[in-house]
Amino acid sequence: MLNNIAIRFNKKDFEYDVYSLVKAFYPQAQITMFYEGEEEAEGEYGMFLLVAYGSQEICLAVERDGTEIFRQQVAVEYEKDRPETKNVLKRLVYGALCQVTGRTLPWGDLTGIRPTKIPMKLLEEGWKNTEIARYMRETYGVSNEKTALAITIANREKALLQDLDYENGYSLYVGIPFCPSICLYCSFGSHPLERWTKRVDEYLDTLCKELTFIREQMGTRKLTTVYIGGGTPTTLEPEQLRRLLSHIQETFDFTWVKEYTVEAGRPDSITKEKLQVLRNHGINRISINPQTMKEETLRLIGRQHTVQQTIDSFKLAREVGFDNINMDLIVGLPEETIEDVRETMRQLEELDPDNITVHSLAIKRAARLRMQKEQYENLHIENTAQTIDLTAECCHEMGLEPYYLYRQKNMAGNFENVGYAKPGKAGVYNILIMEEKQTIMALGAGATTKVVFEDGKRIERVGNVKDIINYLDRVDEMVERKRELLKNCGQL
């Protein structure tokens, strides 16, 4: 196993794409990047990649243990066509790593988080499914299985979104950054509730101020979907939930809203009173997220709820009247086997949820699992094609079909996250956030607004600060950032 890999560039360009491909083949390796003229970092490297950009070519060499094992030069007009230059570079690096390792990746040389945008764009241009499949295989080296999955989902997304008014509509994301505890793999802007209990009401004051501003700015544009996420929104007390949802209901016009989602998330944060508050305010879709139905894994990853609490919370939500419930799972969790995943799927089948979202474990830099890796280095983490296939088969048997897909950095097994749903229960917001077809105004600490304009050809982003104290102190600045963004994009 290679523990240390170095990548040297003769100039700063496309570093992330090269890094991502190397990391996909060698997920456990420490990868160091440096540039020609810089002093090399000290240490022994098992493998070197040398990337040299010329005016009309790219050269890649690979050395292992001091011996050159690959060298190839490819012609490309570097300055003239940057998108093509990037594609040529990725094919070159991917081909080299396939040759060096003797294996391929399910998604080929694709490194972006939205692979379904490729078939979606081509479908909108009138391409046939067979033509798209050939293009994805030949251009990016995507496997037959992942090509079929991406095209299937793109067709479903296209059908689900066909009646939406992108130009005159928008969606709303409201972030509640508090959680009962922080999971081992989590790197989101989540904060333990116990540290912030005394300031939650102040946070809601600030959030309501931002909500009022958004309504004023969006004018006559039609609100399509509302998604309250986090964190764990149901860490709020019933009265706090009631206050927030009442403000949203009183501030925004819900005439055109197709979907109103709240991530109930942690089963240990759910009560009948909270669920009733959600129902009374028109929420028609919720998530109850077990991640796994194995008790030992829950303890290991820092979840405080039990398997029985998941079951009880789900049944309680049904009793209250929710008929569109999503459940999130993570495959590739520490110490879990395919049999553990099989048992989780069996228990979910008994509950019969309307949506299941299957995530492949992604370990981000800010997660405890990475930051304290010495403490967890002996944990076994594995995700295989067989496990992914198992979840897909189980979902199909439950009457759930794939409807959206995305990928993340550092995913176990280099796979993907897939949302499955029963007919009529697909999460519209989930598709919108992935396909980037519609403006999404995002509020709260760490939330990122995306303004889509020029018929989807341009997307501009502006993020709120992640730190809660900074958000509370600087909300006026956050508001002005959004005002300026909307003005620059011609939305005001």
C-alpha positions as CSV (number, residue, x, y, z in Angstrom):
1,M,0.0,0.0,0.0
2,L,1.3,3.5,-0.9
3,N,1.2,5.8,2.1
4,N,2.8,8.9,0.5
5,I,2.3,10.2,-3.0
6,A,3.6,13.4,-4.5
7,I,2.3,15.4,-7.5
8,R,4.5,18.1,-9.0
9,F,3.1,20.6,-11.5
10,N,5.1,23.0,-13.6
11,K,2.4,25.6,-13.2
12,K,-0.7,26.0,-11.0
13,D,-3.7,24.7,-13.0
14,F,-6.2,21.9,-12.6
15,E,-4.6,20.7,-9.4
16,Y,-7.9,19.7,-7.8
17,D,-8.8,17.4,-10.8
18,V,-5.5,15.6,-10.7
19,Y,-5.6,15.3,-6.9
20,S,-9.2,13.9,-6.9
21,L,-8.3,11.2,-9.4
22,V,-5.2,10.1,-7.5
23,K,-7.2,10.1,-4.2
24,A,-9.9,8.0,-5.8
25,F,-7.3,5.3,-6.7
26,Y,-5.4,5.7,-3.4
27,P,-7.9,6.8,-0.7
28,Q,-5.7,6.0,2.2
29,A,-2.6,7.7,0.9
30,Q,-1.2,11.1,2.0
31,I,-1.0,13.2,-1.1
32,T,1.4,16.2,-1.3
33,M,1.2,18.7,-4.2
34,F,4.0,21.2,-5.0
35,Y,5.1,23.2,-8.0
36,E,8.2,23.5,-10.1
37,G,10.7,25.8,-8.4
38,E,9.4,25.1,-4.9
39,E,11.3,23.1,-2.4
40,E,10.0,19.6,-2.1
41,A,8.5,18.6,1.3
42,E,10.6,16.3,3.3
43,G,9.7,12.6,3.4
44,E,9.8,9.5,1.3
45,Y,7.2,9.2,-1.5
46,G,6.3,5.8,-2.9
47,M,5.0,7.4,-6.1
48,F,5.6,10.7,-8.0
49,L,3.3,12.1,-10.7
50,L,4.9,14.9,-12.8
51,V,2.4,17.1,-14.7
52,A,3.9,19.5,-17.3
53,Y,1.8,21.9,-19.3
54,G,3.1,23.1,-22.6
55,S,1.5,25.6,-25.0
56,Q,0.2,22.7,-27.2
57,E,0.6,19.6,-25.2
58,I,0.4,18.0,-21.7
59,C,3.0,15.6,-20.5
60,L,2.5,13.2,-17.6
61,A,5.2,11.0,-16.1
62,V,4.7,8.5,-13.2
63,E,7.7,7.3,-11.1
64,R,7.5,4.6,-8.5
65,D,10.4,3.9,-6.1
66,G,12.6,6.1,-8.2
67,T,11.8,4.3,-11.5
68,E,9.7,5.8,-14.3
69,I,6.8,3.5,-15.0
70,F,4.7,5.7,-17.3
71,R,5.2,8.6,-19.6
72,Q,2.9,10.0,-22.2
73,Q,2.4,13.3,-24.0
74,V,-0.9,14.4,-25.5
75,A,-1.6,17.3,-27.9
76,V,-4.1,20.0,-26.8
77,E,-4.4,23.7,-27.3
78,Y,-3.8,24.5,-23.7
79,E,-4.7,28.2,-23.7
80,K,-7.4,28.1,-26.4
81,D,-9.8,25.5,-25.0
82,R,-9.6,25.1,-21.3
83,P,-12.6,22.7,-20.9
84,E,-11.1,20.4,-23.5
85,T,-7.7,20.8,-21.8
86,K,-9.2,19.7,-18.5
87,N,-10.9,16.7,-20.1
88,V,-7.7,15.6,-21.9
89,L,-5.7,15.9,-18.7
90,K,-8.2,13.9,-16.7
91,R,-8.2,11.1,-19.4
92,L,-4.4,11.1,-19.3
93,V,-4.1,10.8,-15.5
94,Y,-7.0,8.3,-15.3
95,G,-5.5,6.1,-18.0
96,A,-2.1,6.2,-16.3
97,L,-3.5,5.2,-13.0
98,C,-5.6,2.4,-14.5
99,Q,-2.4,1.1,-16.1
100,V,-0.4,1.4,-12.9
101,T,-3.0,-0.1,-10.6
102,G,-4.6,-2.6,-13.0
103,R,-8.1,-1.4,-12.1
104,T,-10.8,1.1,-13.2
105,L,-13.2,3.3,-11.3
106,P,-17.0,3.0,-11.6
107,W,-17.4,6.7,-12.5
108,G,-14.3,6.7,-14.7
109,D,-12.5,10.1,-14.6
110,L,-15.5,12.1,-13.5
111,T,-14.6,14.0,-10.3
112,G,-17.6,16.4,-10.0
113,I,-20.4,15.9,-7.6
114,R,-23.2,16.1,-10.2
115,P,-22.6,13.4,-12.8
116,T,-26.3,13.4,-13.9
117,K,-25.9,17.0,-15.2
118,I,-24.2,15.5,-18.2
119,P,-27.0,13.2,-19.4
120,M,-29.6,15.9,-18.4
121,K,-28.0,18.5,-20.6
122,L,-27.8,16.0,-23.5
123,L,-31.4,14.9,-23.1
124,E,-32.5,18.6,-23.2
125,E,-30.5,18.9,-26.5
126,G,-32.4,16.0,-28.0
127,W,-29.9,13.2,-27.6
128,K,-31.1,9.6,-27.4
129,N,-30.3,7.4,-24.4
130,T,-28.1,5.2,-26.5
131,E,-26.1,8.1,-27.8
132,I,-25.7,9.5,-24.3
133,A,-24.5,6.1,-23.0
134,R,-21.9,5.8,-25.7
135,Y,-20.7,9.4,-25.0
136,M,-20.3,8.8,-21.2
137,R,-18.4,5.6,-21.7
138,E,-16.1,6.9,-24.4
139,T,-15.5,10.4,-23.1
140,Y,-15.2,9.7,-19.3
141,G,-14.7,6.0,-19.0
142,V,-17.9,5.5,-16.9
143,S,-18.9,1.9,-16.4
144,N,-22.0,0.4,-18.0
145,E,-23.7,0.2,-14.7
146,K,-23.1,3.8,-13.6
147,T,-23.9,5.1,-17.1
148,A,-27.3,3.3,-17.0
149,L,-28.0,4.7,-13.5
150,A,-27.1,8.3,-14.5
151,I,-29.3,8.2,-17.6
152,T,-32.2,6.6,-15.8
153,I,-32.1,9.2,-13.1
154,A,-31.7,12.1,-15.6
155,N,-34.8,10.9,-17.4
156,R,-36.8,10.8,-14.2
157,E,-35.5,14.2,-13.1
158,K,-36.4,15.7,-16.5
159,A,-40.0,14.4,-16.1
160,L,-40.4,15.6,-12.5
161,L,-39.1,19.1,-13.3
162,Q,-40.8,19.7,-16.7
163,D,-43.6,21.8,-15.3
164,L,-41.5,24.0,-13.0
165,D,-41.1,27.7,-13.8
166,Y,-37.3,28.1,-13.4
167,E,-37.2,31.8,-14.5
168,N,-39.9,33.1,-12.2
169,G,-39.6,30.6,-9.4
170,Y,-37.2,30.0,-6.5
171,S,-36.7,27.7,-3.6
172,L,-35.9,28.3,0.0
173,Y,-33.4,26.6,2.3
174,V,-33.5,27.3,6.1
175,G,-30.6,26.1,8.1
176,I,-30.8,25.0,11.8
177,P,-27.2,24.2,12.8
178,F,-27.8,22.4,16.1
179,C,-27.5,18.7,16.7
180,P,-27.9,16.5,19.8
181,S,-24.3,15.3,19.2
182,I,-21.7,15.5,16.5
183,C,-21.2,12.3,14.5
184,L,-17.7,10.8,13.9
185,Y,-17.8,11.5,10.1
186,C,-19.6,14.9,10.2
187,S,-18.0,18.0,8.8
188,F,-21.2,20.1,8.3
189,G,-21.7,23.3,10.2
190,S,-23.4,21.6,13.1
191,H,-23.1,22.5,16.7
192,P,-23.9,20.5,19.9
193,L,-27.2,21.9,21.2
194,E,-26.1,21.7,24.8
195,R,-23.5,24.5,24.2
196,W,-26.0,26.8,22.5
197,T,-29.3,26.2,24.3
198,K,-29.4,29.8,25.8
199,R,-28.8,31.4,22.3
200,V,-31.2,29.4,20.2
201,D,-33.9,32.0,20.5
202,E,-31.4,34.7,19.5
203,Y,-30.5,32.6,16.5
204,L,-34.2,32.3,15.5
205,D,-34.5,36.1,15.8
206,T,-31.7,36.5,13.4
207,L,-33.0,33.9,11.0
208,C,-36.5,35.5,11.0
209,K,-34.8,38.8,10.1
210,E,-33.1,37.1,7.1
211,L,-36.3,35.4,6.1
212,T,-38.2,38.7,6.0
213,F,-35.5,40.2,3.8
214,I,-35.6,37.4,1.3
215,R,-39.4,37.7,0.9
216,E,-39.1,41.4,0.3
217,Q,-36.3,40.9,-2.3
218,M,-38.0,38.1,-4.2
219,G,-41.1,40.2,-4.9
220,T,-43.6,38.4,-7.2
221,R,-41.4,35.4,-7.9
222,K,-43.1,32.1,-7.1
223,L,-41.9,30.0,-4.2
224,T,-41.5,26.3,-5.4
225,T,-40.1,24.3,-2.5
226,V,-39.1,24.9,1.1
227,Y,-36.5,22.8,2.9
228,I,-35.6,23.2,6.5
229,G,-32.3,21.3,7.2
230,G,-29.3,21.4,9.4
231,G,-28.0,20.1,11.7
232,T,-31.2,18.8,13.2
233,P,-34.2,21.2,13.0
234,T,-36.2,19.1,15.5
235,T,-33.6,19.9,18.2
236,L,-35.8,23.1,18.5
237,E,-38.4,23.0,21.3
238,P,-42.1,22.8,20.1
239,E,-42.7,26.5,20.8
240,Q,-39.5,27.4,18.9
241,L,-40.5,25.3,16.0
242,R,-44.0,26.8,16.1
243,R,-42.5,30.3,16.1
244,L,-40.2,29.7,13.1
245,L,-42.8,27.9,11.0
246,S,-45.4,30.5,11.8
247,H,-43.0,33.3,10.6
248,I,-42.3,31.4,7.4
249,Q,-46.0,30.8,6.8
250,E,-46.9,34.5,7.5
251,T,-44.1,35.9,5.5
252,F,-44.2,33.8,2.3
253,D,-46.9,33.1,-0.3
254,F,-47.4,29.3,-0.4
255,T,-49.7,29.3,-3.4
256,W,-47.3,27.6,-5.7
257,V,-45.3,25.5,-3.1
258,K,-45.0,21.9,-4.3
259,E,-43.0,20.5,-1.4
260,Y,-42.3,21.6,2.2
261,T,-39.7,19.4,3.9
262,V,-38.2,19.3,7.4
263,E,-35.3,17.1,8.4
264,A,-36.6,15.6,11.6
265,G,-33.3,13.7,11.4
266,R,-32.3,12.3,14.7
267,P,-34.9,9.9,16.2
268,D,-33.9,11.1,19.7
269,S,-35.0,14.6,18.9
270,I,-38.5,13.7,17.8
271,T,-41.6,13.9,20.0
272,K,-45.3,13.7,19.1
273,E,-45.8,17.4,20.0
274,K,-43.1,18.4,17.6
275,L,-44.5,16.2,14.8
276,Q,-47.9,17.7,15.4
277,V,-46.4,21.2,15.1
278,L,-44.9,20.3,11.7
279,R,-48.3,18.8,10.5
280,N,-50.2,21.9,11.7
281,H,-47.9,24.2,9.6
282,G,-48.2,22.3,6.3
283,I,-45.0,20.3,6.3
284,N,-45.7,17.4,3.8
285,R,-42.3,15.6,3.8
286,I,-39.9,14.7,6.6
287,S,-36.7,12.7,7.2
288,I,-36.1,10.3,10.0
289,N,-32.5,9.2,9.6
290,P,-31.2,6.1,11.3
291,Q,-27.9,5.9,9.2
292,T,-27.8,2.2,10.3
293,M,-29.9,-0.2,12.3
294,K,-27.0,-1.7,14.1
295,E,-26.8,-0.6,17.7
296,E,-23.0,-1.0,18.1
297,T,-22.3,1.2,15.0
298,L,-24.6,3.9,16.4
299,R,-22.5,4.1,19.6
300,L,-19.3,4.1,17.6
301,I,-20.2,7.0,15.3
302,G,-21.6,9.1,18.1
303,R,-25.3,8.7,17.6
304,Q,-27.2,8.8,20.9
305,H,-30.4,7.2,19.7
306,T,-31.2,3.5,19.6
307,V,-32.6,1.3,16.9
308,Q,-35.9,1.1,18.8
309,Q,-36.1,4.9,18.9
310,T,-35.9,5.0,15.1
311,I,-38.7,2.5,14.8
312,D,-40.9,4.2,17.4
313,S,-40.3,7.7,15.8
314,F,-41.2,6.4,12.4
315,K,-44.4,4.8,13.6
316,L,-45.3,8.0,15.6
317,A,-44.9,10.1,12.4
318,R,-47.2,7.7,10.6
319,E,-49.8,8.0,13.4
320,V,-49.6,11.8,13.2
321,G,-50.4,11.6,9.5
322,F,-47.1,11.9,7.5
323,D,-47.4,10.0,4.3
324,N,-44.0,11.0,2.8
325,I,-41.1,10.0,5.0
326,N,-37.5,9.7,3.9
327,M,-34.9,7.6,5.8
328,D,-31.1,8.3,5.3
329,L,-28.6,5.4,5.4
330,I,-24.8,5.4,5.2
331,V,-23.0,2.4,3.8
332,G,-19.3,2.0,4.5
333,L,-19.6,2.9,8.2
334,P,-16.7,1.8,10.4
335,E,-16.8,-1.9,11.3
336,E,-19.9,-2.7,9.2
337,T,-20.1,-5.6,6.8
338,I,-22.5,-6.3,3.9
339,E,-24.5,-8.5,6.3
340,D,-25.0,-5.5,8.6
341,V,-26.3,-3.5,5.7
342,R,-28.6,-6.4,4.7
343,E,-30.1,-6.4,8.2
344,T,-30.6,-2.6,8.1
345,M,-32.4,-2.9,4.8
346,R,-34.6,-5.8,6.2
347,Q,-35.7,-3.6,9.1
348,L,-36.4,-0.7,6.8
349,E,-38.5,-2.9,4.6
350,E,-40.7,-3.6,7.6
351,L,-41.2,0.1,8.2
352,D,-41.9,0.8,4.5
353,P,-40.7,4.4,4.1
354,D,-41.6,6.4,1.1
355,N,-38.0,7.5,0.4
356,I,-34.6,6.0,1.2
357,T,-31.4,7.9,0.5
358,V,-28.4,5.7,0.5
359,H,-25.1,7.5,1.2
360,S,-21.6,6.2,0.7
361,L,-19.5,7.3,3.7
362,A,-17.5,10.4,2.8
363,I,-14.8,11.4,5.3
364,K,-14.1,15.2,5.1
365,R,-11.1,16.9,6.4
366,A,-13.0,18.5,9.3
367,A,-14.5,15.2,10.5
368,R,-13.2,13.7,13.8
369,L,-12.6,10.5,11.9
370,R,-9.9,12.3,9.9
371,M,-8.7,14.9,12.3
372,Q,-8.1,12.3,15.0
373,K,-7.1,9.5,12.6
374,E,-4.5,8.1,15.0
375,Q,-7.3,7.3,17.4
376,Y,-9.4,5.6,14.7
377,E,-6.8,4.2,12.3
378,N,-7.5,0.6,13.2
379,L,-11.2,0.9,12.3
380,H,-12.2,-1.2,9.3
381,I,-14.0,0.9,6.7
382,E,-15.2,-0.9,3.5
383,N,-17.7,-0.2,0.8
384,T,-18.1,-2.5,-2.2
385,A,-20.0,-2.7,-5.4
386,Q,-21.8,-5.7,-3.9
387,T,-23.0,-3.5,-1.0
388,I,-24.2,-0.8,-3.3
389,D,-26.0,-3.4,-5.5
390,L,-27.6,-4.9,-2.4
391,T,-29.2,-1.5,-1.4
392,A,-30.4,-0.9,-4.9
393,E,-32.0,-4.3,-5.1
394,C,-33.7,-4.0,-1.7
395,C,-35.0,-0.5,-2.7
396,H,-36.4,-1.9,-5.9
397,E,-38.1,-4.7,-4.1
398,M,-39.7,-2.1,-1.8
399,G,-41.2,-0.3,-4.8
400,L,-38.6,2.5,-4.6
401,E,-36.8,3.7,-7.7
402,P,-33.8,6.0,-8.1
403,Y,-34.6,9.6,-8.7
404,Y,-31.5,11.7,-7.8
405,L,-27.8,11.2,-7.4
406,Y,-24.7,13.0,-6.3
407,R,-21.2,12.3,-5.3
408,Q,-18.8,13.7,-2.6
409,K,-15.1,13.9,-2.1
410,N,-13.4,11.0,-0.4
411,M,-16.3,8.6,-0.7
412,A,-15.7,5.1,0.4
413,G,-15.4,2.9,-2.7
414,N,-15.6,5.9,-5.0
415,F,-19.3,5.3,-5.4
416,E,-22.3,7.7,-5.0
417,N,-25.3,8.8,-3.0
418,V,-28.7,7.8,-4.5
419,G,-32.2,8.8,-3.5
420,Y,-34.9,6.3,-4.0
421,A,-38.6,7.0,-3.9
422,K,-42.1,5.5,-4.4
423,P,-44.1,6.9,-7.3
424,G,-45.2,10.5,-6.5
425,K,-42.9,10.8,-3.5
426,A,-39.6,12.0,-5.0
427,G,-38.0,15.0,-3.3
428,V,-38.2,17.9,-5.7
429,Y,-35.8,20.1,-3.7
430,N,-33.2,17.3,-3.8
431,I,-33.3,17.4,-7.6
432,L,-33.2,21.2,-7.8
433,I,-30.1,21.4,-5.5
434,M,-28.3,18.9,-7.7
435,E,-29.3,19.9,-11.2
436,E,-29.0,23.7,-10.4
437,K,-31.9,24.6,-12.5
438,Q,-33.5,27.1,-10.1
439,T,-32.4,29.9,-7.7
440,I,-32.2,28.6,-4.1
441,M,-32.1,31.3,-1.4
442,A,-30.4,29.9,1.6
443,L,-30.6,31.3,5.1
444,G,-28.9,30.6,8.4
445,A,-25.3,30.0,9.6
446,G,-23.2,28.2,6.9
447,A,-26.0,28.3,4.2
448,T,-25.0,29.0,0.6
449,T,-27.4,30.9,-1.7
450,K,-27.2,29.9,-5.5
451,V,-28.7,32.3,-8.0
452,V,-29.3,30.7,-11.4
453,F,-29.7,33.0,-14.4
454,E,-29.3,33.2,-18.2
455,D,-31.4,30.1,-18.5
456,G,-29.1,28.1,-16.3
457,K,-25.9,29.0,-18.1
458,R,-24.6,31.0,-15.1
459,I,-24.7,30.3,-11.4
460,E,-23.5,32.7,-8.7
461,R,-23.1,31.8,-5.1
462,V,-22.8,33.7,-1.8
463,G,-22.3,31.9,1.5
464,N,-23.2,32.9,5.1
465,V,-20.5,32.6,7.7
466,K,-20.5,29.2,9.4
467,D,-19.7,30.4,12.9
468,I,-22.9,31.0,14.9
469,I,-21.6,34.0,16.8
470,N,-20.3,35.6,13.6
471,Y,-23.7,34.9,12.0
472,L,-25.6,36.6,14.9
473,D,-23.2,39.6,14.8
474,R,-23.0,40.0,11.1
475,V,-26.4,39.1,9.7
476,D,-26.7,42.6,8.2
477,E,-23.6,41.9,6.2
478,M,-25.1,38.5,5.1
479,V,-28.3,40.3,4.0
480,E,-26.3,42.9,2.0
481,R,-24.3,40.2,0.3
482,K,-27.5,38.6,-1.0
483,R,-28.8,42.0,-2.0
484,E,-25.7,42.7,-4.0
485,L,-25.7,39.3,-5.6
486,L,-29.3,39.6,-6.7
487,K,-28.6,43.0,-8.1
488,N,-25.5,41.9,-10.0
489,C,-27.4,38.9,-11.5
490,G,-30.2,41.2,-12.7
491,Q,-32.7,39.7,-10.2
492,L,-33.6,43.1,-8.6
